[in-house]
Structures are given as C-alpha cells and as structure tokens.
C-alpha cells in the first residue's frame, strides 16, 4: 500500500479555545471581617471628653493583637492560592505535585521520506512538504498497526468509554498519521486538533541538511547529556537552533492547554521527532532532561505515560 493510494482527506481544525479564565478571589470580602473588627475596636477605644464616660473603661487594642487578627485572616487565602496554583495561572507546574486531569499517549509519526534519506529536516518552513515529510508506505503500515493496538481493549492503552483526542503537530507526517488513526478508530475529524507550533521538531540550526545519524551521535546527544541548555550553532536559512530547555517551554504550554480544555480524557500526542516526545516524557516522570536519550521513540512507535507525582512541599507556618 503506497502513501499515494491513501485518501487522507485532511481537514485542519483550528482550536480556538483559549485557557479558561478561572475564578478570581475577592479580597474585599475576605478582609471584610478584619476591617469591621479594627473599626469597632478603634471606635470603642476613643475616650469621651467626659472623664466619667463609660468608654474610658475600654482599653486600646495593641498593634500585636491587630496584626495577629490580620494574619489569621490571610492564612486561609494564601493556602487556597497555593493549592490552586495550577488553576489560577493556567500552567502545569513541574515536577508534578498533583495528578493530571487526562491520560497521555506519546507517538512518533510514521516513517517519512526524510527518515529514509537520513537527513536533518527541522526547518518549520518545510513541515508541510510531502516530498520531505510525507509518510512512506512503511509509515502508513506502522500507523495502521498502531490503530489496531489502540482498538484492542485488552491492550489497556485507551480507557474504555472515555473521550479520545488526537493532537498532531502540523507537520504533514503527523497530520497524515492522525488522519489514518482517526479513520481506523472511527473518530470524527473534529477529534483531531492540529497543533501549530508547540509540537514542532527541535531545530538543529546550522546542521540542517546534514546526516541525521552523524549529527545526533557525534554532536547532539553528547552535548545534551551534559547540558540541557546546549544549543546547536545558528544557521543562515532561518532554521531554529533549539536547546532541550527551549523544547520544554513549548511542551509545557501544550500540556497546560490540554489540561485546561479536557478532563478525564485520553490525549494522543503525535510529534515529527523523538526529541519533543522525550522532553515531554522526562518532564512528566520527573527525569532530568539530560537523560532524554533513554526515552527515544523511533518512527511509528508510541508510549503511554505514567506520570510521577511528588509530595507537595511543606507550607511555611507564620509565627504568632
């Protein structure tokens, strides 16, 4: 079965949903009781011009007592904001200290023509080029095989009865992979949500167009293993020169977006390279980015993530 015989019928779906604007806390209501307390005490502490006035028996409120009352009213608010840090700012915090709302499966798109040629093709300008990033017949078969696994309930990859959303990179290999999966799994095209930048392949800068295996084995992996901030030298054709930390920023935004939009769903993320997926997996399982080579996914491979949840740090207490 050649790639040219497959009717992909791509329909690009633009996800216009933005991060939800969550509830704002009203400090006025929180502080209302404190203000009432202070104003009442202040009024009672004023002495009447008549020395025999009954108000002279009420003592002044010390500054220490007033501060204790204010801090006591603030502590519940600070605790609530700490617990809701993810919900308030819309960003997933790493390492994870609370479970995610969804389940994640990471997949490297099927084999492409660039994979066969063994050349570095990371310039986003070319990501819609079928001549470079189009699936081969092998890539199509790899994707169909994965669809069979996903349809098998005994595999345990997908949760029975739960929503499945497919998030591919806008790179053509990922869009073709997602379209085959959606067709085989009987999903409407609305369940395929192309991601326009967060899942782009890691940019190799000046090494664009060279041998992928040579660049990875001799330059990228040795340097990445020492420093997650290593960037390849910039090139002259506009190809990004990304560090692992640059990729981390993008995948963190991606997860924050899906965590805001969905709940209790399976999310299948399809990327055109293994670097993006390995950085995401390391982030979710609390592994240093310098170890990404251990989590490499070759074309046509996938992996279900089991996130690592850390115990939250102890909150400091205020001395009274």
MARMIPA-578456 format. One line per field, with one value per residue: residue number from 1; residue in one letter; x, y, z of N, C-alpha, C, CB in turn. Coordinates in steps of 0.05 Angstrom, whole numbers. Glycine has a CB too. Layout:
# residues N
n <- [NUM ...]
res <- [A ...]
n.u <- [X ...]
n.v <- [Y ...]
n.w <- [Z ...]
ca.u <- [X ...]
ca.v <- [Y ...]
ca.w <- [Z ...]
c.u <- [X ...]
c.v <- [Y ...]
c.w <- [Z ...]
cb.u <- [X ...]
cb.v <- [Y ...]
cb.w <- [Z ...]
***
This chain:
# residues 320
n <- [1 2 3 4 5 6 7 8 9 10 11 12 13 14 15 16 17 18 19 20 21 22 23 24 25 26 27 28 29 30 31 32 33 34 35 36 37 38 39 40 41 42 43 44 45 46 47 48 49 50 51 52 53 54 55 56 57 58 59 60 61 62 63 64 65 66 67 68 69 70 71 72 73 74 75 76 77 78 79 80 81 82 83 84 85 86 87 88 89 90 91 92 93 94 95 96 97 98 99 100 101 102 103 104 105 106 107 108 109 110 111 112 113 114 115 116 117 118 119 120 121 122 123 124 125 126 127 128 129 130 131 132 133 134 135 136 137 138 139 140 141 142 143 144 145 146 147 148 149 150 151 152 153 154 155 156 157 158 159 160 161 162 163 164 165 166 167 168 169 170 171 172 173 174 175 176 177 178 179 180 181 182 183 184 185 186 187 188 189 190 191 192 193 194 195 196 197 198 199 200 201 202 203 204 205 206 207 208 209 210 211 212 213 214 215 216 217 218 219 220 221 222 223 224 225 226 227 228 229 230 231 232 233 234 235 236 237 238 239 240 241 242 243 244 245 246 247 248 249 250 251 252 253 254 255 256 257 258 259 260 261 262 263 264 265 266 267 268 269 270 271 272 273 274 275 276 277 278 279 280 281 282 283 284 285 286 287 288 289 290 291 292 293 294 295 296 297 298 299 300 301 302 303 304 305 306 307 308 309 310 311 312 313 314 315 316 317 318 319 320]
res <- [X X X X X X X X X X X X X X X X X X X X X X X X X X X X X X X X X X X X X X X X X X X X X X X X X X X X X X X X X X X X X X X X X X X X X X X X X X X X X X X X X X X X X X X X X X X X X X X X X X X X X X X X X X X X X X X X X X X X X X X X X X X X X X X X X X X X X X X X X X X X X X X X X X X X X X X X X X X X X X X X X X X X X X X X X X X X X X X X X X X X X X X X X X X X X X X X X X X X X X X X X X X X X X X X X X X X X X X X X X X X X X X X X X X X X X X X X X X X X X X X X X X X X X X X X X X X X X X X X X X X X X X X X X X X X X X X X X X X X X X X X X X X X X X X X X X X X X X X X X X X X X X X X X X X X X X X X X X X X X X X]
n.u <- [17 17 35 11 -37 -71 -127 -125 -154 -150 -172 -160 -166 -177 -161 -196 -204 -184 -142 -181 -213 -206 -238 -235 -210 -242 -215 -237 -283 -258 -227 -264 -286 -242 -233 -280 -272 -227 -245 -287 -260 -227 -264 -287 -244 -235 -234 -283 -297 -316 -294 -318 -341 -368 -336 -284 -267 -254 -199 -143 -130 -76 -20 1 -40 -75 -45 -41 -94 -102 -64 -85 -131 -110 -81 -115 -129 -79 -64 -104 -94 -44 -57 -87 -53 -40 -90 -100 -60 -58 -17 18 55 121 166 110 60 9 -42 -52 -106 -118 -103 -43 -16 42 67 110 109 94 142 180 197 242 265 282 321 357 369 376 319 291 271 217 191 188 153 103 114 104 141 186 170 128 90 118 105 116 111 56 36 58 28 -24 -19 -12 -62 -93 -75 -92 -147 -157 -184 -161 -109 -102 -86 -120 -173 -233 -294 -281 -267 -228 -176 -138 -77 -39 25 31 62 66 72 54 1 -19 -11 -46 -95 -102 -105 -152 -190 -187 -201 -252 -264 -291 -271 -267 -244 -191 -140 -100 -35 -1 51 75 89 129 186 250 295 354 390 450 462 425 403 446 474 431 441 497 501 469 494 547 546 496 471 517 528 477 472 505 489 428 416 444 453 452 496 472 441 440 393 346 330 310 351 348 350 345 317 289 253 225 197 159 130 110 73 38 17 -7 -47 -80 -94 -127 -169 -192 -220 -210 -198 -169 -110 -77 -14 21 83 135 187 234 256 222 181 209 229 180 162 203 194 143 152 188 244 312 327 373 376 347 358 347 294 277 235 225 207 138 129 99 81 51 43 60 52 97 85 102 109 77 112 125 85 104 97 67 96 64]
n.v <- [-24 40 107 144 122 127 159 214 259 309 354 413 432 487 502 542 549 581 586 575 627 632 630 691 713 751 799 838 817 777 806 835 822 832 887 906 889 919 972 974 964 1009 1051 1040 1049 1102 1156 1190 1260 1270 1253 1214 1181 1120 1097 1101 1057 1019 987 1005 973 932 937 888 852 868 856 801 786 804 772 722 722 723 675 629 646 649 595 572 596 573 519 522 536 516 520 575 603 576 543 482 457 435 394 348 356 342 299 294 317 287 229 210 193 184 192 177 201 163 130 174 206 236 208 161 181 198 250 315 350 401 451 493 516 478 440 424 400 348 320 319 308 273 212 147 84 46 77 86 34 25 61 41 -7 10 32 -14 -35 4 -1 -49 -69 -99 -85 -42 10 53 83 51 75 129 195 207 246 270 299 324 347 402 387 351 295 281 299 265 216 222 227 176 145 167 152 95 87 105 158 225 280 325 309 310 352 397 420 480 499 484 431 427 400 394 446 443 481 502 452 434 394 360 294 257 216 221 274 270 229 246 299 323 288 276 328 344 308 329 382 412 460 467 492 481 511 571 573 598 597 606 564 542 540 499 488 435 457 497 467 444 488 495 445 445 487 463 418 446 471 428 406 445 446 395 339 280 250 213 232 234 248 269 274 300 285 252 280 321 290 259 299 317 269 261 306 295 249 264 264 280 325 315 262 246 212 161 154 150 149 114 125 112 89 85 107 100 145 144 186 216 232 279 289 346 406 425 473 537 560 614 650 665]
n.w <- [0 -21 -2 -35 -49 -8 16 49 64 94 142 168 233 270 335 373 425 484 542 599 635 701 765 803 865 915 951 983 1008 1036 1072 1098 1149 1181 1175 1198 1250 1265 1259 1295 1344 1345 1348 1397 1430 1433 1476 1513 1520 1570 1632 1662 1627 1601 1562 1576 1602 1567 1538 1496 1433 1422 1376 1364 1373 1333 1286 1291 1283 1230 1202 1213 1183 1133 1124 1109 1057 1031 1032 1001 951 941 936 890 850 799 773 775 746 698 680 678 732 740 778 778 827 836 810 739 697 653 611 577 514 478 413 359 295 235 191 149 85 93 135 110 76 113 132 163 175 198 193 202 159 120 137 117 71 27 -3 30 84 79 91 82 49 87 133 132 141 192 222 215 242 294 302 304 352 388 383 407 465 505 505 538 530 517 555 566 541 548 525 466 443 390 381 335 311 264 223 162 162 213 211 171 196 240 213 190 237 260 222 223 276 278 289 290 248 278 326 318 330 304 324 321 332 382 380 342 308 340 328 289 274 246 227 193 139 139 154 193 231 240 260 306 337 342 358 379 419 455 475 495 537 574 583 588 567 521 456 386 337 305 240 171 144 171 203 267 326 374 444 494 536 511 481 523 544 504 504 554 552 517 546 588 560 541 589 609 573 571 609 644 598 542 512 453 431 376 347 303 313 357 399 419 442 480 515 536 561 599 631 652 682 719 706 694 640 614 607 563 520 535 528 476 420 362 292 283 332 398 464 527 579 648 696 745 811 857 928 956 974 1042 1073 1096 1162 1198 1250 1311]
ca.u <- [0 34 24 -5 -64 -87 -142 -123 -177 -143 -187 -146 -184 -164 -171 -199 -208 -161 -143 -205 -209 -216 -250 -218 -218 -248 -202 -254 -299 -241 -217 -286 -289 -219 -238 -301 -261 -210 -260 -302 -242 -218 -285 -291 -221 -234 -244 -301 -286 -325 -277 -334 -354 -364 -316 -257 -260 -245 -171 -134 -121 -47 -14 6 -66 -86 -30 -49 -121 -99 -51 -103 -150 -95 -71 -132 -127 -53 -65 -122 -80 -23 -69 -99 -33 -43 -115 -100 -43 -62 7 25 80 138 154 81 53 -18 -47 -63 -134 -121 -82 -28 -1 60 72 127 95 105 167 177 217 267 277 296 345 375 378 364 299 277 262 188 181 184 138 80 124 101 166 205 158 105 94 124 86 122 99 27 32 63 5 -47 -14 -17 -91 -103 -69 -109 -174 -158 -188 -143 -82 -102 -75 -142 -194 -259 -316 -272 -262 -201 -169 -112 -63 -14 39 22 79 49 73 37 -27 -26 -13 -71 -118 -104 -115 -180 -206 -188 -215 -279 -267 -297 -247 -266 -228 -163 -134 -72 -21 13 79 86 100 148 211 272 311 382 407 469 465 403 411 468 467 418 455 523 497 459 513 572 543 473 468 538 524 452 476 520 476 402 415 461 441 470 501 451 447 434 368 323 323 315 372 335 361 324 300 270 232 210 178 137 113 96 50 19 3 -24 -70 -97 -105 -148 -191 -205 -219 -214 -197 -144 -99 -55 3 38 105 152 214 233 265 199 167 226 229 154 161 221 180 120 160 208 270 328 326 398 372 326 365 335 265 274 215 231 183 118 127 84 85 33 58 50 66 108 74 118 95 80 130 111 80 115 77 74 97 45]
ca.v <- [0 64 131 159 110 132 185 224 278 325 378 426 443 507 502 570 551 591 578 586 648 619 648 709 715 778 805 855 800 763 824 850 818 844 915 911 886 942 997 972 968 1036 1068 1035 1057 1131 1165 1213 1284 1268 1233 1193 1165 1090 1087 1102 1031 1000 992 1007 948 933 931 859 838 874 841 773 784 806 748 699 722 719 648 612 656 641 566 567 603 554 494 527 550 508 530 604 614 561 529 458 461 411 368 347 351 333 284 308 313 269 209 218 173 198 176 188 197 141 135 194 205 247 187 143 195 202 278 332 368 412 478 492 525 455 419 416 389 319 309 316 297 255 184 126 61 34 94 81 8 28 75 23 -27 23 35 -40 -38 22 -11 -73 -60 -115 -72 -23 36 73 77 45 94 156 211 206 269 267 325 321 371 410 374 334 267 278 302 241 195 227 221 147 135 175 136 68 86 115 184 247 297 345 299 314 380 402 439 494 506 472 404 427 386 410 458 436 503 500 424 428 382 340 267 257 198 232 297 262 212 259 327 330 271 281 355 344 292 346 407 414 487 467 498 479 538 580 572 621 593 610 541 547 524 496 472 419 475 511 448 441 510 490 423 453 502 444 403 465 476 405 402 464 441 369 327 251 241 203 251 222 269 259 293 291 277 239 299 334 270 252 321 316 247 267 326 282 228 276 254 302 327 305 233 241 191 136 154 155 135 114 129 91 78 101 100 112 157 142 209 214 254 284 301 375 417 433 502 550 570 641 650 684]
ca.w <- [0 -22 10 -54 -52 16 16 77 68 117 148 190 253 287 362 382 454 498 570 613 655 725 786 818 893 924 977 999 1025 1055 1093 1110 1178 1195 1176 1217 1276 1272 1262 1320 1366 1345 1357 1426 1445 1436 1502 1513 1534 1598 1646 1674 1606 1603 1543 1587 1614 1545 1533 1469 1421 1416 1348 1362 1370 1307 1266 1293 1271 1201 1191 1215 1161 1108 1122 1092 1029 1020 1028 978 927 937 926 864 833 771 762 774 725 674 672 694 746 742 777 785 856 836 785 716 692 630 606 554 498 460 388 338 269 219 175 128 65 105 151 92 66 136 132 183 163 222 188 202 133 103 151 101 45 25 -14 52 108 74 100 63 52 113 153 132 154 220 234 215 263 320 305 313 381 403 382 424 493 522 506 561 523 520 575 554 546 552 501 455 427 376 378 319 300 238 203 145 171 236 202 157 217 255 196 188 263 263 204 233 302 275 302 272 244 300 347 310 335 297 340 301 338 406 374 320 313 351 307 291 266 224 219 174 114 142 161 220 250 248 277 333 353 347 368 396 443 475 487 510 561 593 589 574 554 497 431 363 325 286 211 155 129 188 219 295 340 400 466 506 552 492 475 547 546 485 511 579 543 505 567 602 543 541 616 613 555 574 635 644 570 531 492 437 421 354 341 280 321 384 420 432 459 502 534 549 579 622 648 666 701 736 698 683 611 603 603 543 501 545 522 447 405 334 276 284 359 416 492 546 602 676 709 772 827 881 951 955 995 1066 1073 1119 1182 1208 1279 1323]
c.u <- [18 19 6 -33 -81 -101 -143 -146 -172 -162 -174 -167 -169 -177 -172 -203 -182 -163 -166 -197 -222 -225 -229 -229 -221 -236 -220 -271 -283 -232 -240 -289 -266 -223 -259 -290 -244 -225 -276 -284 -232 -239 -289 -268 -219 -247 -261 -289 -294 -308 -293 -347 -348 -343 -288 -248 -251 -216 -165 -125 -92 -43 -9 -20 -78 -72 -38 -76 -119 -86 -69 -123 -136 -87 -89 -131 -101 -53 -82 -108 -57 -34 -78 -79 -36 -68 -114 -83 -44 -38 11 52 95 159 125 78 24 -24 -58 -92 -139 -99 -69 -13 16 67 90 113 109 129 161 199 244 281 293 322 366 387 363 345 282 268 231 176 174 166 113 88 121 127 187 193 134 111 101 103 91 110 69 21 37 39 -19 -43 -19 -47 -103 -98 -87 -138 -178 -160 -169 -115 -80 -91 -96 -162 -220 -280 -307 -266 -232 -197 -141 -101 -37 -1 28 40 63 49 55 7 -36 -30 -40 -95 -123 -116 -144 -198 -209 -203 -243 -285 -275 -272 -245 -250 -198 -158 -105 -60 0 43 91 98 119 173 232 289 341 401 424 472 442 414 433 457 456 434 482 520 488 481 538 569 520 471 491 535 499 456 491 504 450 398 432 444 461 474 478 460 439 407 343 315 329 338 363 352 338 305 281 247 214 189 154 118 98 71 29 3 -16 -50 -90 -109 -127 -173 -206 -203 -226 -216 -170 -135 -75 -40 21 58 122 180 212 242 241 184 183 228 202 153 179 207 158 129 183 236 286 328 352 397 353 332 354 306 259 252 222 205 164 116 111 89 64 48 44 65 76 98 91 100 99 98 113 108 92 93 86 74 78 56]
c.v <- [25 88 146 148 115 159 196 243 295 349 391 439 462 506 530 572 561 581 591 606 638 640 665 711 744 782 822 838 785 781 839 847 831 875 922 910 910 968 997 977 996 1055 1065 1046 1087 1139 1189 1236 1284 1246 1210 1175 1136 1080 1087 1075 1011 1007 993 979 951 927 902 844 843 859 812 768 785 781 724 698 717 690 630 621 647 611 559 573 584 528 498 539 542 521 561 614 598 545 505 463 434 416 368 341 344 319 302 301 292 249 215 195 189 180 191 182 175 150 155 190 216 225 167 155 200 231 294 351 380 440 478 502 501 434 410 404 358 306 304 300 278 226 166 104 47 51 90 55 10 41 57 1 -15 26 9 -44 -21 12 -35 -64 -75 -102 -53 4 58 64 73 65 123 169 208 231 264 294 320 348 377 399 353 305 262 281 277 218 198 220 192 136 142 158 107 66 96 141 205 265 318 336 301 344 387 424 453 500 491 445 404 411 405 420 452 458 498 472 416 417 362 313 267 240 210 256 289 248 228 287 329 314 275 308 356 329 308 371 410 442 489 473 493 507 546 578 598 619 596 586 547 530 521 480 454 436 490 493 445 464 505 468 429 469 484 430 422 470 452 400 422 458 415 359 297 240 229 223 238 244 257 281 282 282 265 258 311 314 262 274 321 293 251 287 313 261 238 264 278 301 316 274 226 218 164 133 159 137 137 118 105 78 97 91 115 121 152 164 202 238 256 294 331 385 426 464 514 560 597 640 672 694]
c.w <- [0 -10 -9 -58 -28 14 43 83 92 119 172 208 270 314 372 411 467 527 584 633 681 745 800 846 900 951 995 1018 1045 1078 1107 1140 1193 1197 1197 1246 1284 1276 1287 1344 1368 1356 1387 1442 1448 1462 1499 1527 1563 1611 1657 1652 1608 1583 1554 1598 1593 1538 1503 1459 1414 1387 1344 1357 1343 1285 1267 1279 1240 1189 1192 1192 1134 1103 1105 1062 1016 1014 1004 952 921 925 897 845 804 758 758 750 699 665 690 706 747 763 787 815 859 810 763 711 670 629 579 541 479 436 369 312 253 202 152 107 75 122 133 82 88 136 153 168 186 217 186 176 116 115 137 74 45 14 8 75 104 83 77 66 78 135 155 147 184 235 236 237 290 324 314 343 397 404 400 453 512 524 530 555 526 541 561 561 550 525 492 437 415 371 362 315 273 216 188 153 195 229 187 177 232 239 193 214 267 246 215 260 301 289 281 270 265 324 341 312 328 315 322 307 361 401 350 328 324 328 311 281 242 212 200 148 115 150 190 239 259 267 305 349 360 361 388 421 463 489 504 537 583 602 573 561 529 472 408 351 306 257 197 141 147 205 249 306 369 419 477 524 535 486 499 550 528 495 538 572 531 526 583 586 543 568 622 596 560 603 632 615 564 510 479 424 400 346 317 288 349 406 434 451 483 523 549 569 603 641 664 686 719 732 687 652 599 598 580 524 509 537 493 436 375 318 278 312 377 445 510 571 628 691 737 788 852 904 951 978 1018 1065 1098 1137 1192 1238 1290 1350]
cb.u <- [-19 42 46 9 -61 -69 -170 -97 -202 -114 -218 -126 -198 -165 -155 -221 -216 -160 -116 -221 -219 -196 -265 -217 -197 -278 -175 -271 -315 -216 -199 -312 -290 -193 -246 -324 -243 -189 -279 -316 -219 -209 -311 -294 -196 -249 -222 -328 -296 -355 -261 -355 -345 -391 -317 -255 -284 -264 -154 -111 -139 -31 11 21 -86 -84 -1 -51 -140 -82 -25 -118 -164 -71 -67 -161 -130 -30 -76 -148 -69 -8 -91 -123 -4 -45 -139 -90 -15 -70 32 24 75 151 170 67 60 -38 -67 -46 -148 -122 -95 -8 -20 86 46 156 95 84 178 178 208 261 255 278 337 398 374 386 281 295 275 177 202 211 130 61 154 78 178 215 150 98 68 153 90 153 105 16 49 88 -2 -50 15 -3 -103 -90 -39 -108 -182 -133 -217 -141 -76 -87 -65 -156 -196 -268 -331 -246 -268 -196 -170 -115 -56 -21 70 19 105 56 102 44 -29 -5 11 -72 -114 -77 -98 -183 -194 -159 -199 -298 -241 -321 -249 -294 -235 -157 -141 -70 -7 -1 81 64 77 156 222 288 307 387 424 497 466 385 419 488 490 390 459 538 476 435 520 587 539 448 466 565 523 430 492 546 495 379 423 476 431 458 528 442 433 455 368 300 339 289 401 308 373 336 318 285 244 228 192 148 130 114 58 34 23 -9 -61 -82 -83 -138 -181 -192 -238 -240 -203 -147 -91 -66 19 20 122 154 234 251 282 179 160 255 233 132 170 248 169 102 169 200 268 357 322 422 363 321 395 338 251 301 186 245 190 124 156 54 114 10 61 56 48 139 44 140 106 52 147 127 50 134 73 53 126 17]
cb.v <- [0 70 149 159 80 130 181 238 262 334 372 447 420 535 484 583 524 621 584 563 676 601 631 737 702 784 818 872 780 752 844 842 788 838 926 892 860 946 1001 945 949 1045 1061 1006 1046 1144 1171 1205 1309 1261 1246 1205 1176 1076 1104 1123 1019 1002 970 1027 940 913 947 849 847 904 845 764 805 831 743 700 749 736 635 613 686 648 552 582 631 548 485 544 543 477 523 615 616 579 547 433 472 406 348 325 376 357 261 301 339 286 180 240 153 206 168 177 223 130 109 222 221 271 171 136 221 182 291 348 353 411 489 509 543 442 429 439 397 313 327 343 319 255 174 115 41 32 123 80 -14 45 100 9 -37 50 43 -62 -31 50 -19 -91 -65 -143 -57 -35 36 77 100 16 85 156 240 180 295 250 338 309 366 440 361 337 259 299 326 234 197 256 234 133 147 204 135 58 102 94 192 264 309 352 270 303 387 411 426 520 536 469 385 456 373 394 488 411 511 510 406 453 404 350 247 247 171 241 317 243 188 263 346 325 242 280 376 331 267 354 431 409 508 440 528 460 538 609 548 627 565 618 516 542 537 482 489 397 494 519 421 441 537 484 397 470 523 424 390 491 481 380 406 492 441 348 341 244 265 174 278 201 283 251 298 313 300 215 320 344 245 245 348 314 221 278 349 270 203 272 231 300 355 311 219 266 189 135 174 149 146 88 134 70 73 101 108 92 187 113 233 212 248 305 289 388 440 424 508 574 550 661 656 671]
cb.w <- [25 -51 21 -81 -57 41 4 81 72 116 153 180 269 275 380 367 466 497 584 626 647 737 806 804 911 924 972 982 1008 1040 1081 1097 1185 1180 1148 1214 1277 1250 1238 1323 1364 1317 1343 1431 1433 1412 1522 1525 1520 1600 1668 1692 1578 1597 1518 1608 1628 1521 1546 1466 1397 1434 1340 1387 1392 1302 1271 1322 1281 1194 1207 1242 1160 1108 1149 1101 1028 1039 1053 981 929 963 944 866 843 769 780 800 734 653 673 676 774 714 794 768 873 840 791 690 684 604 607 561 484 475 374 339 252 201 164 140 40 122 166 68 53 136 104 199 142 246 162 224 119 98 179 97 41 6 -35 62 127 44 114 67 28 117 147 104 141 224 218 188 261 321 278 297 387 391 354 420 501 512 480 583 493 492 596 562 569 569 505 439 443 350 406 292 299 235 216 116 178 258 184 136 236 265 169 182 285 256 176 237 322 286 316 284 217 309 353 281 365 268 365 295 343 427 369 313 287 371 306 275 289 233 243 169 95 163 159 217 237 222 265 329 337 321 345 379 436 461 466 494 555 581 582 594 574 493 431 341 310 292 198 135 117 172 210 312 337 396 489 523 568 467 466 572 538 458 514 597 523 487 586 607 514 531 637 605 527 555 655 659 551 519 506 416 444 329 365 260 320 384 407 410 442 492 519 528 565 613 631 645 685 766 677 693 602 622 628 527 497 576 540 433 411 325 247 264 371 410 501 553 597 688 709 772 835 875 978 958 984 1091 1072 1111 1205 1197 1289 1327]
***
